[in-house]
Amino acid sequence: MIKLISRKESTLINQFFKFIADRKLTDAGRKLERLGQTMTEKQWSRGYYNALQGMSLAFKSRDHRYVYISQIDSDDPKKINSVRRKFLEQSRNPLQSDFDKGFFTAWLDYLRFLKKSISKKMTSYNESL
């Protein structure tokens, strides 16, 4: 598979996810602006970036119409896995456009970030016992 995200973009994306998860939306917006300047114009990248924009807007508005956000419980690994399976299916669907595959891949990356965050929390909690 061709690597579609550069190392620099990957770092910015992880920072964006951290800010989103911590509800530091102004900082997340700054990272999103920088990402917009670095990502290519390929359809996959545009879909990926569009998903990040959607995440940012959904967290800012706290509107329950944003279906994907309302399905994710960032503290429940089972719920994350359930949503992840749906996104994985969509990102691998050969009938999806490159834009859509990029879009769903961004959501998969966010869910992967959340799962790692839960693991880190559990590890530090267990170490403190």
KOLRO-20456 format. One record per residue: residue number from 0; x, y, z of N, C-alpha, C in turn. Coordinates in Angstrom, 1 decimal, always signed. Atoms other than C-alpha are relative to their C-alpha. Example, Ala and Ser with C-alpha at 12.3 -4.5 7.8 and 13.67 -1.06 7.14 Angstrom:
2
+------+--------+--------+--------+--------+--------+--------+--------+--------+--------+
| resi |   n_px |   n_py |   n_pz |  ca_px |  ca_py |  ca_pz |   c_px |   c_py |   c_pz |
+------+--------+--------+--------+--------+--------+--------+--------+--------+--------+
|    0 |   +0.9 |   -1.2 |   +0.0 |  +12.3 |   -4.5 |   +7.8 |   +0.9 |   +1.2 |   +0.0 |
|    1 |   -0.9 |   -1.1 |   +0.0 |  +13.7 |   -1.1 |   +7.1 |   -0.8 |   +1.1 |   +0.8 |
+------+--------+--------+--------+--------+--------+--------+--------+--------+--------+
***
This chain:
129
+------+--------+--------+--------+--------+--------+--------+--------+--------+--------+
| resi |   n_px |   n_py |   n_pz |  ca_px |  ca_py |  ca_pz |   c_px |   c_py |   c_pz |
+------+--------+--------+--------+--------+--------+--------+--------+--------+--------+
|    0 |   +0.8 |   -1.2 |   +0.0 |   +0.0 |   +0.0 |   +0.0 |   +0.9 |   +1.2 |   +0.0 |
|    1 |   -0.7 |   -1.3 |   +0.0 |   +1.2 |   +3.5 |   -0.8 |   -0.3 |   +0.8 |   +1.2 |
|    2 |   +0.2 |   -0.9 |   -1.2 |   +1.8 |   +5.7 |   +2.2 |   -0.6 |   +1.3 |   -0.4 |
|    3 |   +0.7 |   -1.2 |   +0.4 |   -0.7 |   +8.5 |   +1.8 |   +0.1 |   +1.2 |   +0.9 |
|    4 |   -0.2 |   -1.0 |   -1.0 |   +0.2 |  +10.5 |   +4.9 |   +1.4 |   +0.1 |   +0.3 |
|    5 |   -1.4 |   -0.2 |   -0.4 |   +3.6 |  +12.0 |   +5.5 |   +0.2 |   -0.1 |   +1.5 |
|    6 |   -0.4 |   +0.1 |   -1.4 |   +5.4 |  +11.7 |   +8.8 |   -0.5 |   +1.4 |   +0.7 |
|    7 |   +0.4 |   -1.3 |   -0.6 |   +4.8 |  +15.5 |   +9.4 |   -1.5 |   +0.1 |   +0.2 |
|    8 |   +1.4 |   +0.0 |   -0.1 |   +1.1 |  +15.1 |   +8.6 |   -0.5 |   -0.9 |   +1.2 |
|    9 |   +0.3 |   +0.9 |   -1.0 |   +0.9 |  +12.1 |  +10.9 |   +0.1 |   +0.6 |   +1.4 |
|   10 |   -0.2 |   -0.7 |   -1.3 |   +2.3 |  +14.1 |  +13.8 |   -1.1 |   +1.0 |   +0.2 |
|   11 |   +1.0 |   -1.0 |   -0.2 |   -0.1 |  +16.9 |  +13.2 |   -1.4 |   -0.6 |   +0.3 |
|   12 |   +1.2 |   +0.7 |   -0.2 |   -3.0 |  +14.5 |  +13.0 |   -0.1 |   -0.5 |   +1.4 |
|   13 |   +0.0 |   +0.5 |   -1.4 |   -2.1 |  +12.9 |  +16.3 |   -0.2 |   +1.1 |   +1.0 |
|   14 |   +0.2 |   -1.2 |   -0.9 |   -1.9 |  +16.3 |  +17.9 |   -1.4 |   +0.5 |   -0.1 |
|   15 |   +1.4 |   -0.4 |   +0.2 |   -5.3 |  +17.2 |  +16.4 |   -0.9 |   -0.9 |   +0.8 |
|   16 |   +0.8 |   +0.9 |   -0.7 |   -6.8 |  +14.0 |  +17.8 |   +0.1 |   +0.2 |   +1.5 |
|   17 |   -0.2 |   -0.2 |   -1.5 |   -5.3 |  +14.7 |  +21.3 |   -0.8 |   +1.3 |   +0.4 |
|   18 |   +0.8 |   -1.2 |   -0.4 |   -6.8 |  +18.2 |  +21.3 |   -1.5 |   -0.2 |   -0.1 |
|   19 |   +1.5 |   +0.3 |   +0.1 |  -10.2 |  +17.0 |  +20.1 |   -0.4 |   -0.9 |   +1.2 |
|   20 |   +0.4 |   +0.8 |   -1.2 |  -10.2 |  +14.3 |  +22.8 |   +0.0 |   +0.7 |   +1.3 |
|   21 |   +0.0 |   -0.8 |   -1.2 |   -9.3 |  +16.8 |  +25.4 |   -0.9 |   +1.2 |   -0.1 |
|   22 |   +0.9 |   -1.0 |   +0.2 |  -11.9 |  +19.2 |  +24.0 |   +0.7 |   +1.4 |   +0.0 |
|   23 |   -0.8 |   -1.3 |   +0.2 |   -9.2 |  +21.9 |  +23.3 |   -0.2 |   +0.4 |   -1.5 |
|   24 |   +0.4 |   -0.1 |   +1.4 |  -11.0 |  +22.9 |  +20.1 |   +0.7 |   +1.1 |   -0.7 |
|   25 |   -0.8 |   -1.0 |   +0.6 |   -9.1 |  +26.1 |  +19.5 |   +1.4 |   -0.5 |   -0.5 |
|   26 |   -1.3 |   +0.6 |   +0.4 |   -5.8 |  +24.2 |  +19.5 |   -0.2 |   -1.0 |   -1.2 |
|   27 |   +0.3 |   +1.0 |   +1.1 |   -7.4 |  +21.5 |  +17.3 |   -0.2 |   +0.8 |   -1.3 |
|   28 |   +0.2 |   -0.8 |   +1.2 |   -8.4 |  +24.2 |  +14.9 |   +1.3 |   +0.5 |   -0.7 |
|   29 |   -1.3 |   -0.5 |   +0.5 |   -4.9 |  +25.5 |  +14.6 |   +0.7 |   -1.2 |   -0.7 |
|   30 |   -0.6 |   +1.1 |   +0.7 |   -3.6 |  +22.0 |  +13.8 |   -0.7 |   -0.4 |   -1.3 |
|   31 |   +0.7 |   +0.3 |   +1.2 |   -6.3 |  +21.5 |  +11.3 |   +0.3 |   +1.0 |   -1.2 |
|   32 |   -0.5 |   -1.0 |   +1.0 |   -5.3 |  +24.7 |   +9.5 |   +1.3 |   -0.4 |   -0.6 |
|   33 |   -1.3 |   +0.4 |   +0.5 |   -1.7 |  +23.5 |   +9.3 |   -0.1 |   -1.2 |   -0.9 |
|   34 |   +0.2 |   +1.2 |   +0.8 |   -2.9 |  +20.2 |   +8.0 |   -0.5 |   +0.3 |   -1.4 |
|   35 |   +0.6 |   -0.4 |   +1.3 |   -4.9 |  +21.9 |   +5.3 |   +1.1 |   +0.6 |   -0.9 |
|   36 |   -1.1 |   -0.6 |   +0.8 |   -1.7 |  +23.6 |   +4.1 |   +1.0 |   -1.1 |   -0.5 |
|   37 |   -1.0 |   +1.0 |   +0.4 |   +0.3 |  +20.3 |   +3.9 |   -0.6 |   -1.2 |   -0.8 |
|   38 |   +0.6 |   +1.1 |   +0.7 |   -2.2 |  +17.7 |   +2.6 |   -0.1 |   +0.2 |   -1.5 |
|   39 |   +0.0 |   -0.1 |   +1.5 |   -2.2 |  +16.9 |   -1.1 |   -1.5 |   +0.2 |   -0.5 |
|   40 |   +1.3 |   -0.2 |   +0.6 |   -5.1 |  +17.5 |   -3.4 |   -0.6 |   -1.3 |   -0.6 |
|   41 |   +0.6 |   +1.3 |   +0.4 |   -5.7 |  +13.8 |   -4.1 |   -1.3 |   -0.2 |   +0.7 |
|   42 |   +1.3 |   +0.2 |   -0.5 |   -9.2 |  +12.7 |   -3.5 |   +0.0 |   -0.7 |   +1.4 |
|   43 |   -0.1 |   +0.7 |   -1.3 |   -8.2 |  +10.3 |   -0.7 |   +0.3 |   +1.0 |   +1.1 |
|   44 |   -0.4 |   -1.0 |   -1.0 |   -6.5 |  +13.2 |   +1.2 |   -1.1 |   +1.0 |   +0.2 |
|   45 |   +1.1 |   -1.0 |   -0.2 |   -9.4 |  +15.5 |   +0.6 |   -1.1 |   -0.7 |   +0.9 |
|   46 |   +1.0 |   +0.7 |   -0.8 |  -11.8 |  +12.9 |   +2.1 |   +0.5 |   -0.1 |   +1.4 |
|   47 |   -0.5 |   +0.1 |   -1.4 |   -9.5 |  +12.4 |   +5.1 |   -0.1 |   +1.3 |   +0.7 |
|   48 |   +0.0 |   -1.3 |   -0.6 |   -9.2 |  +16.1 |   +5.7 |   -1.5 |   +0.4 |   +0.3 |
|   49 |   +1.4 |   -0.3 |   -0.2 |  -13.0 |  +16.5 |   +5.3 |   -0.5 |   -0.6 |   +1.2 |
|   50 |   +0.4 |   +0.6 |   -1.2 |  -13.5 |  +14.0 |   +8.0 |   +0.5 |   +0.7 |   +1.3 |
|   51 |   -0.5 |   -0.7 |   -1.1 |  -11.2 |  +15.9 |  +10.3 |   -0.7 |   +1.3 |   +0.3 |
|   52 |   +0.8 |   -1.2 |   -0.1 |  -13.1 |  +19.1 |   +9.6 |   -1.4 |   -0.3 |   +0.6 |
|   53 |   +1.2 |   +0.4 |   -0.6 |  -16.3 |  +17.3 |  +10.4 |   +0.1 |   -0.3 |   +1.5 |
|   54 |   -0.2 |   +0.3 |   -1.4 |  -15.0 |  +16.0 |  +13.7 |   +0.1 |   +1.3 |   +0.8 |
|   55 |   -0.1 |   -1.2 |   -0.6 |  -14.0 |  +19.5 |  +14.6 |   -1.3 |   +0.8 |   +0.2 |
|   56 |   +1.3 |   -0.7 |   +0.0 |  -17.4 |  +21.0 |  +13.7 |   -0.9 |   -0.7 |   +1.0 |
|   57 |   +0.9 |   +0.8 |   -0.8 |  -19.2 |  +18.2 |  +15.5 |   +0.2 |   +0.2 |   +1.5 |
|   58 |   -0.4 |   -0.3 |   -1.5 |  -17.3 |  +18.7 |  +18.8 |   -0.3 |   +1.4 |   +0.4 |
|   59 |   +0.3 |   -1.4 |   -0.3 |  -17.8 |  +22.4 |  +18.6 |   -1.5 |   +0.2 |   +0.2 |
|   60 |   +1.4 |   -0.3 |   -0.1 |  -21.5 |  +22.3 |  +18.0 |   -0.7 |   -0.9 |   +1.0 |
|   61 |   +0.6 |   +1.0 |   -1.0 |  -22.3 |  +19.3 |  +20.3 |   -1.4 |   -0.4 |   -0.5 |
|   62 |   +1.3 |   +0.3 |   +0.6 |  -25.2 |  +18.6 |  +17.9 |   -0.1 |   -1.5 |   -0.2 |
|   63 |   +0.2 |   +1.5 |   +0.1 |  -26.5 |  +15.0 |  +18.1 |   -0.3 |   -0.5 |   -1.4 |
|   64 |   +0.2 |   +0.4 |   +1.4 |  -27.2 |  +15.1 |  +14.4 |   +1.3 |   -0.6 |   -0.6 |
|   65 |   -1.3 |   +0.6 |   +0.5 |  -23.5 |  +14.2 |  +13.8 |   +0.1 |   -1.4 |   +0.5 |
|   66 |   +0.2 |   +1.4 |   -0.4 |  -24.1 |  +10.5 |  +13.8 |   +1.2 |   -0.7 |   +0.5 |
|   67 |   -1.3 |   +0.7 |   -0.4 |  -20.5 |   +9.3 |  +14.0 |   +0.4 |   +0.4 |   +1.4 |
|   68 |   -0.4 |   -0.4 |   -1.4 |  -19.7 |  +11.4 |  +17.1 |   -0.9 |   -0.6 |   +1.0 |
|   69 |   +0.9 |   +0.5 |   -1.0 |  -22.8 |  +10.3 |  +18.9 |   +0.1 |   -1.5 |   +0.2 |
|   70 |   -0.1 |   +1.5 |   -0.1 |  -22.0 |   +6.6 |  +18.3 |   +1.2 |   -0.3 |   +0.8 |
|   71 |   -1.2 |   +0.3 |   -0.6 |  -18.6 |   +6.9 |  +19.9 |   +0.0 |   +0.4 |   +1.5 |
|   72 |   -0.2 |   -0.2 |   -1.4 |  -18.1 |   +6.5 |  +23.7 |   +1.5 |   -0.1 |   +0.2 |
|   73 |   -1.4 |   +0.1 |   -0.1 |  -14.5 |   +7.4 |  +24.2 |   +0.6 |   -0.7 |   +1.2 |
|   74 |   -0.5 |   +0.7 |   -1.1 |  -14.3 |   +5.5 |  +27.4 |   -0.4 |   -1.5 |   +0.0 |
|   75 |   +0.5 |   +1.4 |   +0.1 |  -15.9 |   +2.2 |  +26.2 |   +0.6 |   -0.7 |   -1.2 |
|   76 |   -0.7 |   +0.7 |   +1.0 |  -13.6 |   +0.0 |  +24.2 |   -0.9 |   -0.9 |   -0.9 |
|   77 |   +0.9 |   +0.8 |   +0.8 |  -16.5 |   -2.3 |  +23.1 |   -0.7 |   +0.8 |   -1.0 |
|   78 |   +0.7 |   -0.9 |   +0.9 |  -18.4 |   +0.6 |  +21.6 |   +0.9 |   +0.5 |   -1.1 |
|   79 |   -0.9 |   -0.5 |   +1.0 |  -15.3 |   +1.9 |  +19.9 |   +0.2 |   -1.1 |   -1.0 |
|   80 |   -0.2 |   +1.1 |   +0.9 |  -14.7 |   -1.6 |  +18.4 |   -1.2 |   -0.2 |   -0.9 |
|   81 |   +1.2 |   +0.2 |   +0.8 |  -18.3 |   -1.8 |  +17.2 |   +0.0 |   +1.1 |   -1.1 |
|   82 |   +0.0 |   -1.1 |   +1.0 |  -18.1 |   +1.6 |  +15.4 |   +1.2 |   -0.2 |   -1.0 |
|   83 |   -1.2 |   +0.2 |   +0.9 |  -14.6 |   +0.7 |  +14.1 |   -0.3 |   -1.0 |   -1.1 |
|   84 |   +0.3 |   +1.0 |   +1.0 |  -15.9 |   -2.4 |  +12.4 |   -0.8 |   +0.6 |   -1.2 |
|   85 |   +0.9 |   -0.6 |   +1.1 |  -18.5 |   -0.3 |  +10.5 |   +0.9 |   +0.9 |   -0.9 |
|   86 |   -0.9 |   -0.8 |   +0.8 |  -15.8 |   +2.2 |   +9.4 |   +1.0 |   -0.8 |   -0.8 |
|   87 |   -0.9 |   +0.8 |   +0.8 |  -13.4 |   -0.5 |   +8.4 |   -0.6 |   -0.6 |   -1.2 |
|   88 |   +0.7 |   +0.5 |   +1.2 |  -16.0 |   -2.1 |   +6.2 |   -0.2 |   +1.0 |   -1.1 |
|   89 |   +0.2 |   -1.1 |   +1.0 |  -16.7 |   +1.2 |   +4.5 |   +1.3 |   +0.4 |   -0.7 |
|   90 |   -1.3 |   -0.4 |   +0.5 |  -13.0 |   +2.0 |   +4.1 |   +0.6 |   -1.0 |   -1.0 |
|   91 |   -0.5 |   +1.0 |   +0.9 |  -12.4 |   -1.3 |   +2.4 |   -0.9 |   -0.4 |   -1.1 |
|   92 |   +1.0 |   +0.3 |   +1.0 |  -15.5 |   -1.4 |   +0.2 |   +0.5 |   +0.5 |   -1.3 |
|   93 |   -0.5 |   -0.3 |   +1.3 |  -14.3 |   -1.5 |   -3.4 |   -0.9 |   +1.0 |   -0.8 |
|   94 |   +0.9 |   -0.9 |   +0.6 |  -17.4 |   +0.5 |   -4.4 |   +0.1 |   +1.4 |   +0.4 |
|   95 |   -0.2 |   -1.4 |   -0.6 |  -16.4 |   +3.5 |   -2.3 |   +1.0 |   +0.7 |   -0.9 |
|   96 |   -1.0 |   -0.9 |   +0.7 |  -14.6 |   +6.4 |   -4.0 |   +1.2 |   +0.2 |   +0.9 |
|   97 |   -1.2 |   -0.3 |   -0.8 |  -11.1 |   +7.4 |   -2.9 |   -0.3 |   +1.0 |   +1.0 |
|   98 |   +0.4 |   -1.0 |   -1.0 |  -12.6 |  +10.4 |   -1.2 |   -0.7 |   -0.7 |   +1.2 |
|   99 |   +0.7 |   +0.7 |   -1.1 |  -14.9 |   +8.1 |   +0.9 |   +1.0 |   -0.9 |   +0.8 |
|  100 |   -0.9 |   +0.9 |   -0.7 |  -12.1 |   +5.7 |   +1.7 |   +0.9 |   +0.9 |   +0.9 |
|  101 |   -0.8 |   -0.9 |   -0.9 |  -10.0 |   +8.6 |   +3.0 |   -0.8 |   +0.5 |   +1.2 |
|  102 |   +0.9 |   -0.5 |   -1.1 |  -13.0 |   +9.9 |   +5.0 |   -0.1 |   -1.1 |   +1.1 |
|  103 |   +0.2 |   +1.0 |   -1.0 |  -13.5 |   +6.6 |   +6.7 |   +1.3 |   -0.4 |   +0.7 |
|  104 |   -1.3 |   +0.3 |   -0.5 |   -9.8 |   +6.0 |   +7.2 |   +0.3 |   +1.0 |   +1.1 |
|  105 |   -0.2 |   -1.0 |   -1.0 |   -9.6 |   +9.3 |   +9.2 |   -0.8 |   -0.4 |   +1.3 |
|  106 |   +0.8 |   +0.4 |   -1.2 |  -12.4 |   +8.0 |  +11.5 |   +0.7 |   -1.2 |   +0.6 |
|  107 |   -0.7 |   +1.2 |   -0.6 |  -10.5 |   +4.7 |  +11.9 |   +1.2 |   +0.4 |   +0.8 |
|  108 |   -1.2 |   -0.5 |   -0.8 |   -7.4 |   +6.6 |  +12.9 |   -0.4 |   +0.6 |   +1.3 |
|  109 |   +0.4 |   -0.6 |   -1.2 |   -9.3 |   +8.6 |  +15.4 |   -0.4 |   -1.1 |   +1.1 |
|  110 |   +0.4 |   +1.1 |   -0.9 |  -10.8 |   +5.4 |  +16.9 |   +1.2 |   -0.7 |   +0.5 |
|  111 |   -1.3 |   +0.6 |   -0.4 |   -7.3 |   +3.9 |  +17.0 |   +0.7 |   +0.8 |   +1.1 |
|  112 |   -0.6 |   -1.0 |   -1.0 |   -6.1 |   +7.0 |  +18.9 |   -0.7 |   -0.2 |   +1.3 |
|  113 |   +0.8 |   +0.1 |   -1.2 |   -9.0 |   +6.6 |  +21.4 |   +0.3 |   -1.3 |   +0.7 |
|  114 |   -0.3 |   +1.3 |   -0.6 |   -8.2 |   +2.9 |  +22.0 |   +1.3 |   +0.1 |   +0.7 |
|  115 |   -1.4 |   -0.1 |   -0.6 |   -4.5 |   +3.7 |  +22.7 |   -0.1 |   +0.9 |   +1.2 |
|  116 |   +0.2 |   -0.9 |   -1.1 |   -5.6 |   +6.5 |  +25.0 |   -0.6 |   -0.8 |   +1.2 |
|  117 |   +0.6 |   +0.8 |   -1.1 |   -7.8 |   +4.1 |  +27.0 |   +1.0 |   -1.0 |   +0.6 |
|  118 |   -1.1 |   +0.9 |   -0.5 |   -4.9 |   +1.6 |  +27.2 |   +1.0 |   +0.7 |   +0.9 |
|  119 |   -0.9 |   -0.8 |   -0.8 |   -2.6 |   +4.3 |  +28.5 |   -0.6 |   +0.3 |   +1.4 |
|  120 |   +0.7 |   -0.4 |   -1.2 |   -5.2 |   +5.4 |  +31.1 |   +0.0 |   -1.2 |   +0.9 |
|  121 |   +0.1 |   +1.2 |   -0.8 |   -5.7 |   +1.8 |  +32.3 |   +1.4 |   -0.4 |   +0.5 |
|  122 |   -1.4 |   +0.3 |   -0.5 |   -1.9 |   +1.2 |  +32.5 |   +0.4 |   +0.9 |   +1.1 |
|  123 |   -0.4 |   -1.0 |   -1.0 |   -1.3 |   +4.3 |  +34.5 |   -0.9 |   -0.2 |   +1.3 |
|  124 |   +0.9 |   +0.2 |   -1.1 |   -4.3 |   +3.5 |  +36.7 |   +0.5 |   -1.3 |   +0.8 |
|  125 |   -0.4 |   +1.3 |   -0.6 |   -3.1 |   -0.1 |  +37.4 |   +1.4 |   +0.2 |   +0.7 |
|  126 |   -1.3 |   -0.2 |   -0.6 |   +0.4 |   +1.2 |  +38.1 |   -0.1 |   +0.8 |   +1.3 |
|  127 |   +0.2 |   -0.8 |   -1.2 |   -1.0 |   +3.6 |  +40.7 |   -0.6 |   -0.8 |   +1.2 |
|  128 |   +0.6 |   +0.8 |   -1.0 |   -2.7 |   +0.8 |  +42.6 |   +1.0 |   -0.6 |   +0.9 |
+------+--------+--------+--------+--------+--------+--------+--------+--------+--------+
***
